[in-house]
Structures are given as C-alpha cells and as structure tokens.
C-alpha cells in the first residue's frame, strides 16, 4: 500500500514556494524539501499537522494512499 505526500502539487497549485512555506510554518527548508520529494519514508505527525494547518487543508488532501 504505497503512500505519497502531495505537497509539491499543492504548492504549485497555490503558487507558493518551498522556501515561503518553510518561513510561514517555521519548519526547516530541508524538511519541506524532503516532503516534496518522491521518496518520503517517514515524517513526524506534528510536521504534517503544521503543514495542514498553515495551508488550511485536511490531511486527506495532503496524503494519498495508492
């Protein structure tokens, strides 16, 4: 059951850069970059919660189960 994070697509739709998201969330730019990559193998739930809160999205919009 592959799981993917659709952050890269969401940022593109909103015309928001990874750097800007890092600034707004207070997360490290490397963390945002990792979430936007195709090979995310682990992530803290608090990180997901922060991203969802700042982008005003539900977790179902961010995470896709294939």
CHARMM-style PDB file with segment names, atoms N, HN, CA, C and O in Angstrom:
ATOM      1  N   UNK     1       0.834  -1.174   0.000  1.00  0.00      PROA
ATOM      2  CA  UNK     1       0.000   0.000   0.000  1.00  0.00      PROA
ATOM      3  C   UNK     1       0.887   1.249   0.000  1.00  0.00      PROA
ATOM      4  O   UNK     1       1.214   1.776   1.063  1.00  0.00      PROA
ATOM      5  N   UNK     2       1.275   1.720  -1.182  1.00  0.00      PROA
ATOM      6  HN  UNK     2       1.009   1.292  -2.045  1.00  0.00      PROA
ATOM      7  CA  UNK     2       2.112   2.924  -1.273  1.00  0.00      PROA
ATOM      8  C   UNK     2       1.365   4.173  -0.821  1.00  0.00      PROA
ATOM      9  O   UNK     2       0.186   4.358  -1.122  1.00  0.00      PROA
ATOM     10  N   UNK     3       2.067   5.010  -0.103  1.00  0.00      PROA
ATOM     11  HN  UNK     3       3.025   4.861   0.142  1.00  0.00      PROA
ATOM     12  CA  UNK     3       1.519   6.267   0.383  1.00  0.00      PROA
ATOM     13  C   UNK     3       2.389   7.390  -0.171  1.00  0.00      PROA
ATOM     14  O   UNK     3       3.616   7.293  -0.159  1.00  0.00      PROA
ATOM     15  N   UNK     4       1.762   8.441  -0.651  1.00  0.00      PROA
ATOM     16  HN  UNK     4       0.765   8.520  -0.660  1.00  0.00      PROA
ATOM     17  CA  UNK     4       2.542   9.573  -1.162  1.00  0.00      PROA
ATOM     18  C   UNK     4       2.027  10.870  -0.551  1.00  0.00      PROA
ATOM     19  O   UNK     4       0.870  10.983  -0.148  1.00  0.00      PROA
ATOM     20  N   UNK     5       2.923  11.833  -0.500  1.00  0.00      PROA
ATOM     21  HN  UNK     5       3.863  11.741  -0.828  1.00  0.00      PROA
ATOM     22  CA  UNK     5       2.595  13.156   0.017  1.00  0.00      PROA
ATOM     23  C   UNK     5       2.510  14.093  -1.190  1.00  0.00      PROA
ATOM     24  O   UNK     5       3.442  14.168  -1.992  1.00  0.00      PROA
ATOM     25  N   UNK     6       1.398  14.799  -1.313  1.00  0.00      PROA
ATOM     26  HN  UNK     6       0.641  14.738  -0.662  1.00  0.00      PROA
ATOM     27  CA  UNK     6       1.139  15.626  -2.488  1.00  0.00      PROA
ATOM     28  C   UNK     6       1.493  17.095  -2.261  1.00  0.00      PROA
ATOM     29  O   UNK     6       0.893  17.978  -2.875  1.00  0.00      PROA
ATOM     30  N   UNK     7       2.444  17.357  -1.400  1.00  0.00      PROA
ATOM     31  HN  UNK     7       2.931  16.640  -0.901  1.00  0.00      PROA
ATOM     32  CA  UNK     7       2.778  18.742  -1.067  1.00  0.00      PROA
ATOM     33  C   UNK     7       3.300  19.512  -2.279  1.00  0.00      PROA
ATOM     34  O   UNK     7       2.949  20.677  -2.467  1.00  0.00      PROA
ATOM     35  N   UNK     8       4.114  18.889  -3.083  1.00  0.00      PROA
ATOM     36  HN  UNK     8       4.399  17.943  -2.930  1.00  0.00      PROA
ATOM     37  CA  UNK     8       4.678  19.553  -4.260  1.00  0.00      PROA
ATOM     38  C   UNK     8       3.558  20.067  -5.175  1.00  0.00      PROA
ATOM     39  O   UNK     8       3.619  21.194  -5.666  1.00  0.00      PROA
ATOM     40  N   UNK     9       2.551  19.244  -5.394  1.00  0.00      PROA
ATOM     41  HN  UNK     9       2.501  18.329  -4.995  1.00  0.00      PROA
ATOM     42  CA  UNK     9       1.432  19.620  -6.257  1.00  0.00      PROA
ATOM     43  C   UNK     9       0.597  20.746  -5.629  1.00  0.00      PROA
ATOM     44  O   UNK     9       0.163  21.670  -6.317  1.00  0.00      PROA
ATOM     45  N   UNK    10       0.382  20.649  -4.316  1.00  0.00      PROA
ATOM     46  HN  UNK    10       0.734  19.898  -3.757  1.00  0.00      PROA
ATOM     47  CA  UNK    10      -0.401  21.669  -3.616  1.00  0.00      PROA
ATOM     48  C   UNK    10       0.296  23.023  -3.682  1.00  0.00      PROA
ATOM     49  O   UNK    10      -0.346  24.047  -3.914  1.00  0.00      PROA
ATOM     50  N   UNK    11       1.611  23.024  -3.478  1.00  0.00      PROA
ATOM     51  HN  UNK    11       2.133  22.192  -3.290  1.00  0.00      PROA
ATOM     52  CA  UNK    11       2.362  24.275  -3.542  1.00  0.00      PROA
ATOM     53  C   UNK    11       2.298  24.871  -4.947  1.00  0.00      PROA
ATOM     54  O   UNK    11       2.166  26.085  -5.104  1.00  0.00      PROA
ATOM     55  N   UNK    12       2.392  24.025  -5.955  1.00  0.00      PROA
ATOM     56  HN  UNK    12       2.499  23.039  -5.828  1.00  0.00      PROA
ATOM     57  CA  UNK    12       2.323  24.508  -7.337  1.00  0.00      PROA
ATOM     58  C   UNK    12       0.948  25.133  -7.623  1.00  0.00      PROA
ATOM     59  O   UNK    12       0.864  26.198  -8.233  1.00  0.00      PROA
ATOM     60  N   UNK    13      -0.119  24.470  -7.182  1.00  0.00      PROA
ATOM     61  HN  UNK    13      -0.050  23.604  -6.686  1.00  0.00      PROA
ATOM     62  CA  UNK    13      -1.471  24.996  -7.378  1.00  0.00      PROA
ATOM     63  C   UNK    13      -1.657  26.363  -6.723  1.00  0.00      PROA
ATOM     64  O   UNK    13      -2.381  27.216  -7.237  1.00  0.00      PROA
ATOM     65  N   UNK    14      -1.005  26.558  -5.603  1.00  0.00      PROA
ATOM     66  HN  UNK    14      -0.417  25.866  -5.186  1.00  0.00      PROA
ATOM     67  CA  UNK    14      -1.164  27.802  -4.835  1.00  0.00      PROA
ATOM     68  C   UNK    14      -0.088  28.830  -5.160  1.00  0.00      PROA
ATOM     69  O   UNK    14      -0.055  29.912  -4.574  1.00  0.00      PROA
ATOM     70  N   UNK    15       0.785  28.488  -6.089  1.00  0.00      PROA
ATOM     71  HN  UNK    15       0.758  27.609  -6.565  1.00  0.00      PROA
ATOM     72  CA  UNK    15       1.879  29.374  -6.477  1.00  0.00      PROA
ATOM     73  C   UNK    15       2.691  29.794  -5.247  1.00  0.00      PROA
ATOM     74  O   UNK    15       2.984  30.972  -5.043  1.00  0.00      PROA
ATOM     75  N   UNK    16       3.040  28.805  -4.448  1.00  0.00      PROA
ATOM     76  HN  UNK    16       2.802  27.847  -4.614  1.00  0.00      PROA
ATOM     77  CA  UNK    16       3.777  29.021  -3.200  1.00  0.00      PROA
ATOM     78  C   UNK    16       5.080  28.234  -3.277  1.00  0.00      PROA
ATOM     79  O   UNK    16       5.079  27.061  -3.650  1.00  0.00      PROA
ATOM     80  N   UNK    17       6.183  28.871  -2.927  1.00  0.00      PROA
ATOM     81  HN  UNK    17       6.184  29.824  -2.624  1.00  0.00      PROA
ATOM     82  CA  UNK    17       7.481  28.187  -2.977  1.00  0.00      PROA
ATOM     83  C   UNK    17       7.725  27.381  -1.701  1.00  0.00      PROA
ATOM     84  O   UNK    17       7.106  27.620  -0.664  1.00  0.00      PROA
ATOM     85  N   UNK    18       8.626  26.443  -1.806  1.00  0.00      PROA
ATOM     86  HN  UNK    18       9.129  26.249  -2.648  1.00  0.00      PROA
ATOM     87  CA  UNK    18       9.016  25.655  -0.635  1.00  0.00      PROA
ATOM     88  C   UNK    18       9.632  26.566   0.421  1.00  0.00      PROA
ATOM     89  O   UNK    18       9.391  26.399   1.616  1.00  0.00      PROA
ATOM     90  N   UNK    19      10.415  27.513  -0.026  1.00  0.00      PROA
ATOM     91  HN  UNK    19      10.611  27.648  -0.997  1.00  0.00      PROA
ATOM     92  CA  UNK    19      11.070  28.448   0.909  1.00  0.00      PROA
ATOM     93  C   UNK    19      10.028  29.268   1.675  1.00  0.00      PROA
ATOM     94  O   UNK    19      10.155  29.473   2.882  1.00  0.00      PROA
ATOM     95  N   UNK    20       8.990  29.738   0.955  1.00  0.00      PROA
ATOM     96  HN  UNK    20       8.888  29.572  -0.025  1.00  0.00      PROA
ATOM     97  CA  UNK    20       7.934  30.523   1.598  1.00  0.00      PROA
ATOM     98  C   UNK    20       7.167  29.667   2.604  1.00  0.00      PROA
ATOM     99  O   UNK    20       6.850  30.134   3.698  1.00  0.00      PROA
ATOM    100  N   UNK    21       6.867  28.423   2.242  1.00  0.00      PROA
ATOM    101  HN  UNK    21       7.124  28.045   1.353  1.00  0.00      PROA
ATOM    102  CA  UNK    21       6.172  27.531   3.171  1.00  0.00      PROA
ATOM    103  C   UNK    21       7.017  27.289   4.417  1.00  0.00      PROA
ATOM    104  O   UNK    21       6.490  27.260   5.529  1.00  0.00      PROA
ATOM    105  N   UNK    22       8.315  27.118   4.235  1.00  0.00      PROA
ATOM    106  HN  UNK    22       8.743  27.142   3.332  1.00  0.00      PROA
ATOM    107  CA  UNK    22       9.213  26.917   5.375  1.00  0.00      PROA
ATOM    108  C   UNK    22       9.167  28.137   6.298  1.00  0.00      PROA
ATOM    109  O   UNK    22       9.127  27.997   7.521  1.00  0.00      PROA
ATOM    110  N   UNK    23       9.174  29.322   5.707  1.00  0.00      PROA
ATOM    111  HN  UNK    23       9.207  29.435   4.714  1.00  0.00      PROA
ATOM    112  CA  UNK    23       9.134  30.544   6.506  1.00  0.00      PROA
ATOM    113  C   UNK    23       7.825  30.657   7.280  1.00  0.00      PROA
ATOM    114  O   UNK    23       7.822  30.993   8.464  1.00  0.00      PROA
ATOM    115  N   UNK    24       6.716  30.375   6.606  1.00  0.00      PROA
ATOM    116  HN  UNK    24       6.718  30.102   5.644  1.00  0.00      PROA
ATOM    117  CA  UNK    24       5.395  30.506   7.231  1.00  0.00      PROA
ATOM    118  C   UNK    24       5.196  29.476   8.343  1.00  0.00      PROA
ATOM    119  O   UNK    24       4.633  29.792   9.391  1.00  0.00      PROA
ATOM    120  N   UNK    25       5.656  28.253   8.117  1.00  0.00      PROA
ATOM    121  HN  UNK    25       6.114  27.996   7.266  1.00  0.00      PROA
ATOM    122  CA  UNK    25       5.439  27.183   9.090  1.00  0.00      PROA
ATOM    123  C   UNK    25       6.461  27.174  10.211  1.00  0.00      PROA
ATOM    124  O   UNK    25       6.199  26.658  11.298  1.00  0.00      PROA
ATOM    125  N   UNK    26       7.631  27.748   9.943  1.00  0.00      PROA
ATOM    126  HN  UNK    26       7.844  28.168   9.060  1.00  0.00      PROA
ATOM    127  CA  UNK    26       8.706  27.674  10.923  1.00  0.00      PROA
ATOM    128  C   UNK    26       9.467  26.364  10.844  1.00  0.00      PROA
ATOM    129  O   UNK    26      10.313  26.077  11.691  1.00  0.00      PROA
ATOM    130  N   UNK    27       9.165  25.562   9.815  1.00  0.00      PROA
ATOM    131  HN  UNK    27       8.478  25.796   9.127  1.00  0.00      PROA
ATOM    132  CA  UNK    27       9.875  24.301   9.613  1.00  0.00      PROA
ATOM    133  C   UNK    27      11.154  24.563   8.820  1.00  0.00      PROA
ATOM    134  O   UNK    27      11.249  25.545   8.083  1.00  0.00      PROA
ATOM    135  N   UNK    28      12.121  23.686   8.977  1.00  0.00      PROA
ATOM    136  HN  UNK    28      12.044  22.888   9.576  1.00  0.00      PROA
ATOM    137  CA  UNK    28      13.371  23.831   8.236  1.00  0.00      PROA
ATOM    138  C   UNK    28      13.124  23.651   6.740  1.00  0.00      PROA
ATOM    139  O   UNK    28      12.314  22.811   6.346  1.00  0.00      PROA
ATOM    140  N   UNK    29      13.809  24.426   5.907  1.00  0.00      PROA
ATOM    141  HN  UNK    29      14.467  25.108   6.227  1.00  0.00      PROA
ATOM    142  CA  UNK    29      13.668  24.247   4.460  1.00  0.00      PROA
ATOM    143  C   UNK    29      13.962  22.820   4.005  1.00  0.00      PROA
ATOM    144  O   UNK    29      13.333  22.328   3.068  1.00  0.00      PROA
ATOM    145  N   UNK    30      14.905  22.155   4.655  1.00  0.00      PROA
ATOM    146  HN  UNK    30      15.416  22.554   5.417  1.00  0.00      PROA
ATOM    147  CA  UNK    30      15.216  20.759   4.301  1.00  0.00      PROA
ATOM    148  C   UNK    30      14.033  19.841   4.570  1.00  0.00      PROA
ATOM    149  O   UNK    30      13.817  18.874   3.840  1.00  0.00      PROA
ATOM    150  N   UNK    31      13.271  20.135   5.608  1.00  0.00      PROA
ATOM    151  HN  UNK    31      13.446  20.920   6.201  1.00  0.00      PROA
ATOM    152  CA  UNK    31      12.091  19.323   5.928  1.00  0.00      PROA
ATOM    153  C   UNK    31      11.042  19.481   4.837  1.00  0.00      PROA
ATOM    154  O   UNK    31      10.452  18.494   4.398  1.00  0.00      PROA
ATOM    155  N   UNK    32      10.805  20.706   4.398  1.00  0.00      PROA
ATOM    156  HN  UNK    32      11.284  21.508   4.755  1.00  0.00      PROA
ATOM    157  CA  UNK    32       9.830  20.957   3.333  1.00  0.00      PROA
ATOM    158  C   UNK    32      10.307  20.299   2.038  1.00  0.00      PROA
ATOM    159  O   UNK    32       9.514  19.680   1.328  1.00  0.00      PROA
ATOM    160  N   UNK    33      11.578  20.430   1.734  1.00  0.00      PROA
ATOM    161  HN  UNK    33      12.222  20.933   2.311  1.00  0.00      PROA
ATOM    162  CA  UNK    33      12.134  19.810   0.533  1.00  0.00      PROA
ATOM    163  C   UNK    33      11.956  18.300   0.564  1.00  0.00      PROA
ATOM    164  O   UNK    33      11.613  17.691  -0.449  1.00  0.00      PROA
ATOM    165  N   UNK    34      12.187  17.701   1.714  1.00  0.00      PROA
ATOM    166  HN  UNK    34      12.466  18.196   2.537  1.00  0.00      PROA
ATOM    167  CA  UNK    34      12.017  16.252   1.868  1.00  0.00      PROA
ATOM    168  C   UNK    34      10.563  15.853   1.622  1.00  0.00      PROA
ATOM    169  O   UNK    34      10.299  14.849   0.960  1.00  0.00      PROA
ATOM    170  N   UNK    35       9.624  16.629   2.151  1.00  0.00      PROA
ATOM    171  HN  UNK    35       9.838  17.444   2.689  1.00  0.00      PROA
ATOM    172  CA  UNK    35       8.205  16.328   1.964  1.00  0.00      PROA
ATOM    173  C   UNK    35       7.777  16.465   0.500  1.00  0.00      PROA
ATOM    174  O   UNK    35       6.818  15.827   0.065  1.00  0.00      PROA
ATOM    175  N   UNK    36       8.488  17.295  -0.248  1.00  0.00      PROA
ATOM    176  HN  UNK    36       9.267  17.813   0.106  1.00  0.00      PROA
ATOM    177  CA  UNK    36       8.167  17.495  -1.662  1.00  0.00      PROA
ATOM    178  C   UNK    36       8.840  16.467  -2.568  1.00  0.00      PROA
ATOM    179  O   UNK    36       8.539  16.401  -3.760  1.00  0.00      PROA
ATOM    180  N   UNK    37       9.739  15.674  -2.017  1.00  0.00      PROA
ATOM    181  HN  UNK    37       9.983  15.727  -1.048  1.00  0.00      PROA
ATOM    182  CA  UNK    37      10.437  14.675  -2.831  1.00  0.00      PROA
ATOM    183  C   UNK    37       9.556  13.448  -3.040  1.00  0.00      PROA
ATOM    184  O   UNK    37       8.532  13.276  -2.379  1.00  0.00      PROA
ATOM    185  N   UNK    38       9.975  12.609  -3.965  1.00  0.00      PROA
ATOM    186  HN  UNK    38      10.807  12.749  -4.502  1.00  0.00      PROA
ATOM    187  CA  UNK    38       9.205  11.402  -4.288  1.00  0.00      PROA
ATOM    188  C   UNK    38       9.503  10.235  -3.360  1.00  0.00      PROA
ATOM    189  O   UNK    38       8.827   9.208  -3.425  1.00  0.00      PROA
ATOM    190  N   UNK    39      10.487  10.373  -2.510  1.00  0.00      PROA
ATOM    191  HN  UNK    39      11.036  11.207  -2.457  1.00  0.00      PROA
ATOM    192  CA  UNK    39      10.850   9.242  -1.654  1.00  0.00      PROA
ATOM    193  C   UNK    39      10.802   9.595  -0.168  1.00  0.00      PROA
ATOM    194  O   UNK    39      11.795   9.460   0.546  1.00  0.00      PROA
ATOM    195  N   UNK    40       9.636  10.046   0.285  1.00  0.00      PROA
ATOM    196  HN  UNK    40       8.829  10.156  -0.295  1.00  0.00      PROA
ATOM    197  CA  UNK    40       9.429  10.318   1.709  1.00  0.00      PROA
ATOM    198  C   UNK    40       9.212   8.981   2.402  1.00  0.00      PROA
ATOM    199  O   UNK    40       8.281   8.245   2.072  1.00  0.00      PROA
ATOM    200  N   UNK    41      10.066   8.676   3.353  1.00  0.00      PROA
ATOM    201  HN  UNK    41      10.821   9.274   3.620  1.00  0.00      PROA
ATOM    202  CA  UNK    41       9.936   7.389   4.040  1.00  0.00      PROA
ATOM    203  C   UNK    41       9.420   7.527   5.466  1.00  0.00      PROA
ATOM    204  O   UNK    41       8.938   6.556   6.051  1.00  0.00      PROA
ATOM    205  N   UNK    42       9.519   8.731   6.029  1.00  0.00      PROA
ATOM    206  HN  UNK    42       9.911   9.519   5.554  1.00  0.00      PROA
ATOM    207  CA  UNK    42       8.967   8.971   7.366  1.00  0.00      PROA
ATOM    208  C   UNK    42       8.819  10.464   7.591  1.00  0.00      PROA
ATOM    209  O   UNK    42       9.540  11.288   7.028  1.00  0.00      PROA
ATOM    210  N   UNK    43       7.859  10.768   8.432  1.00  0.00      PROA
ATOM    211  HN  UNK    43       7.273  10.099   8.889  1.00  0.00      PROA
ATOM    212  CA  UNK    43       7.587  12.171   8.749  1.00  0.00      PROA
ATOM    213  C   UNK    43       6.893  12.223  10.109  1.00  0.00      PROA
ATOM    214  O   UNK    43       6.115  11.333  10.450  1.00  0.00      PROA
ATOM    215  N   UNK    44       7.175  13.250  10.864  1.00  0.00      PROA
ATOM    216  HN  UNK    44       7.807  13.973  10.587  1.00  0.00      PROA
ATOM    217  CA  UNK    44       6.521  13.423  12.155  1.00  0.00      PROA
ATOM    218  C   UNK    44       5.082  13.881  11.951  1.00  0.00      PROA
ATOM    219  O   UNK    44       4.804  14.697  11.071  1.00  0.00      PROA
ATOM    220  N   UNK    45       4.187  13.366  12.749  1.00  0.00      PROA
ATOM    221  HN  UNK    45       4.413  12.704  13.463  1.00  0.00      PROA
ATOM    222  CA  UNK    45       2.791  13.785  12.665  1.00  0.00      PROA
ATOM    223  C   UNK    45       2.647  15.267  12.963  1.00  0.00      PROA
ATOM    224  O   UNK    45       1.780  15.929  12.394  1.00  0.00      PROA
ATOM    225  N   UNK    46       3.475  15.792  13.839  1.00  0.00      PROA
ATOM    226  HN  UNK    46       4.180  15.254  14.302  1.00  0.00      PROA
ATOM    227  CA  UNK    46       3.411  17.221  14.157  1.00  0.00      PROA
ATOM    228  C   UNK    46       3.774  18.064  12.933  1.00  0.00      PROA
ATOM    229  O   UNK    46       3.249  19.163  12.759  1.00  0.00      PROA
ATOM    230  N   UNK    47       4.666  17.553  12.090  1.00  0.00      PROA
ATOM    231  HN  UNK    47       5.092  16.659  12.232  1.00  0.00      PROA
ATOM    232  CA  UNK    47       5.032  18.253  10.860  1.00  0.00      PROA
ATOM    233  C   UNK    47       3.850  18.286   9.901  1.00  0.00      PROA
ATOM    234  O   UNK    47       3.545  19.324   9.314  1.00  0.00      PROA
ATOM    235  N   UNK    48       3.184  17.139   9.745  1.00  0.00      PROA
ATOM    236  HN  UNK    48       3.431  16.296  10.222  1.00  0.00      PROA
ATOM    237  CA  UNK    48       2.000  17.057   8.895  1.00  0.00      PROA
ATOM    238  C   UNK    48       0.915  18.002   9.411  1.00  0.00      PROA
ATOM    239  O   UNK    48       0.271  18.709   8.635  1.00  0.00      PROA
ATOM    240  N   UNK    49       0.725  18.004  10.715  1.00  0.00      PROA
ATOM    241  HN  UNK    49       1.248  17.430  11.345  1.00  0.00      PROA
ATOM    242  CA  UNK    49      -0.288  18.863  11.325  1.00  0.00      PROA
ATOM    243  C   UNK    49       0.009  20.339  11.060  1.00  0.00      PROA
ATOM    244  O   UNK    49      -0.897  21.107  10.737  1.00  0.00      PROA
ATOM    245  N   UNK    50       1.261  20.730  11.193  1.00  0.00      PROA
ATOM    246  HN  UNK    50       1.997  20.106  11.455  1.00  0.00      PROA
ATOM    247  CA  UNK    50       1.656  22.113  10.955  1.00  0.00      PROA
ATOM    248  C   UNK    50       1.406  22.516   9.511  1.00  0.00      PROA
ATOM    249  O   UNK    50       0.854  23.586   9.253  1.00  0.00      PROA
ATOM    250  N   UNK    51       1.803  21.678   8.572  1.00  0.00      PROA
ATOM    251  HN  UNK    51       2.252  20.809   8.781  1.00  0.00      PROA
ATOM    252  CA  UNK    51       1.621  21.966   7.148  1.00  0.00      PROA
ATOM    253  C   UNK    51       0.131  22.083   6.823  1.00  0.00      PROA
ATOM    254  O   UNK    51      -0.287  23.012   6.132  1.00  0.00      PROA
ATOM    255  N   UNK    52      -0.659  21.147   7.319  1.00  0.00      PROA
ATOM    256  HN  UNK    52      -0.320  20.393   7.880  1.00  0.00      PROA
ATOM    257  CA  UNK    52      -2.103  21.179   7.057  1.00  0.00      PROA
ATOM    258  C   UNK    52      -2.746  22.431   7.640  1.00  0.00      PROA
ATOM    259  O   UNK    52      -3.605  23.041   7.004  1.00  0.00      PROA
ATOM    260  N   UNK    53      -2.342  22.813   8.830  1.00  0.00      PROA
ATOM    261  HN  UNK    53      -1.644  22.317   9.347  1.00  0.00      PROA
ATOM    262  CA  UNK    53      -2.926  23.981   9.481  1.00  0.00      PROA
ATOM    263  C   UNK    53      -2.593  25.251   8.700  1.00  0.00      PROA
ATOM    264  O   UNK    53      -3.471  26.080   8.463  1.00  0.00      PROA
ATOM    265  N   UNK    54      -1.345  25.405   8.305  1.00  0.00      PROA
ATOM    266  HN  UNK    54      -0.632  24.731   8.498  1.00  0.00      PROA
ATOM    267  CA  UNK    54      -0.917  26.604   7.585  1.00  0.00      PROA
ATOM    268  C   UNK    54      -1.569  26.678   6.205  1.00  0.00      PROA
ATOM    269  O   UNK    54      -1.966  27.757   5.767  1.00  0.00      PROA
ATOM    270  N   UNK    55      -1.681  25.545   5.522  1.00  0.00      PROA
ATOM    271  HN  UNK    55      -1.358  24.668   5.879  1.00  0.00      PROA
ATOM    272  CA  UNK    55      -2.278  25.531   4.186  1.00  0.00      PROA
ATOM    273  C   UNK    55      -3.802  25.444   4.233  1.00  0.00      PROA
ATOM    274  O   UNK    55      -4.467  25.531   3.201  1.00  0.00      PROA
ATOM    275  N   UNK    56      -4.349  25.272   5.436  1.00  0.00      PROA
ATOM    276  HN  UNK    56      -3.808  25.201   6.274  1.00  0.00      PROA
ATOM    277  CA  UNK    56      -5.796  25.160   5.635  1.00  0.00      PROA
ATOM    278  C   UNK    56      -6.384  24.031   4.786  1.00  0.00      PROA
ATOM    279  O   UNK    56      -7.337  24.220   4.031  1.00  0.00      PROA
ATOM    280  N   UNK    57      -5.775  22.841   4.941  1.00  0.00      PROA
ATOM    281  HN  UNK    57      -5.001  22.687   5.555  1.00  0.00      PROA
ATOM    282  CA  UNK    57      -6.236  21.652   4.225  1.00  0.00      PROA
ATOM    283  C   UNK    57      -6.407  20.503   5.204  1.00  0.00      PROA
ATOM    284  O   UNK    57      -5.844  20.517   6.299  1.00  0.00      PROA
ATOM    285  N   UNK    58      -7.184  19.512   4.804  1.00  0.00      PROA
ATOM    286  HN  UNK    58      -7.641  19.501   3.914  1.00  0.00      PROA
ATOM    287  CA  UNK    58      -7.326  18.286   5.581  1.00  0.00      PROA
ATOM    288  C   UNK    58      -6.190  17.346   5.227  1.00  0.00      PROA
ATOM    289  O   UNK    58      -5.614  17.439   4.144  1.00  0.00      PROA
ATOM    290  N   UNK    59      -5.874  16.455   6.124  1.00  0.00      PROA
ATOM    291  HN  UNK    59      -6.342  16.379   7.004  1.00  0.00      PROA
ATOM    292  CA  UNK    59      -4.794  15.505   5.898  1.00  0.00      PROA
ATOM    293  C   UNK    59      -5.053  14.644   4.653  1.00  0.00      PROA
ATOM    294  O   UNK    59      -4.113  14.211   3.988  1.00  0.00      PROA
ATOM    295  N   UNK    60      -6.327  14.401   4.346  1.00  0.00      PROA
ATOM    296  HN  UNK    60      -7.091  14.752   4.886  1.00  0.00      PROA
ATOM    297  CA  UNK    60      -6.669  13.602   3.172  1.00  0.00      PROA
ATOM    298  C   UNK    60      -6.256  14.291   1.872  1.00  0.00      PROA
ATOM    299  O   UNK    60      -6.033  13.633   0.856  1.00  0.00      PROA
ATOM    300  N   UNK    61      -6.159  15.601   1.914  1.00  0.00      PROA
ATOM    301  HN  UNK    61      -6.340  16.135   2.740  1.00  0.00      PROA
ATOM    302  CA  UNK    61      -5.724  16.343   0.728  1.00  0.00      PROA
ATOM    303  C   UNK    61      -4.210  16.272   0.557  1.00  0.00      PROA
ATOM    304  O   UNK    61      -3.700  16.420  -0.553  1.00  0.00      PROA
ATOM    305  N   UNK    62      -3.504  16.050   1.641  1.00  0.00      PROA
ATOM    306  HN  UNK    62      -3.919  15.930   2.543  1.00  0.00      PROA
ATOM    307  CA  UNK    62      -2.037  16.040   1.621  1.00  0.00      PROA
ATOM    308  C   UNK    62      -1.473  14.647   1.381  1.00  0.00      PROA
ATOM    309  O   UNK    62      -0.464  14.490   0.692  1.00  0.00      PROA
ATOM    310  N   UNK    63      -2.119  13.646   1.946  1.00  0.00      PROA
ATOM    311  HN  UNK    63      -2.938  13.774   2.505  1.00  0.00      PROA
ATOM    312  CA  UNK    63      -1.615  12.271   1.862  1.00  0.00      PROA
ATOM    313  C   UNK    63      -2.527  11.444   0.972  1.00  0.00      PROA
ATOM    314  O   UNK    63      -3.750  11.464   1.106  1.00  0.00      PROA
ATOM    315  N   UNK    64      -1.899  10.719   0.065  1.00  0.00      PROA
ATOM    316  HN  UNK    64      -0.905  10.703  -0.044  1.00  0.00      PROA
ATOM    317  CA  UNK    64      -2.661   9.865  -0.859  1.00  0.00      PROA
ATOM    318  C   UNK    64      -2.229   8.415  -0.689  1.00  0.00      PROA
ATOM    319  O   UNK    64      -1.038   8.105  -0.726  1.00  0.00      PROA
ATOM    320  N   UNK    65      -3.198   7.536  -0.503  1.00  0.00      PROA
ATOM    321  HN  UNK    65      -4.165   7.789  -0.472  1.00  0.00      PROA
ATOM    322  CA  UNK    65      -2.927   6.110  -0.433  1.00  0.00      PROA
ATOM    323  C   UNK    65      -3.241   5.531  -1.799  1.00  0.00      PROA
ATOM    324  O   UNK    65      -4.374   5.614  -2.274  1.00  0.00      PROA
ATOM    325  N   UNK    66      -2.248   4.954  -2.417  1.00  0.00      PROA
ATOM    326  HN  UNK    66      -1.328   4.887  -2.031  1.00  0.00      PROA
ATOM    327  CA  UNK    66      -2.424   4.436  -3.785  1.00  0.00      PROA
ATOM    328  C   UNK    66      -2.857   2.995  -3.769  1.00  0.00      PROA
ATOM    329  OT1 UNK    66      -3.052   2.397  -4.827  1.00  0.00      PROA
TER     330      UNK     66
END
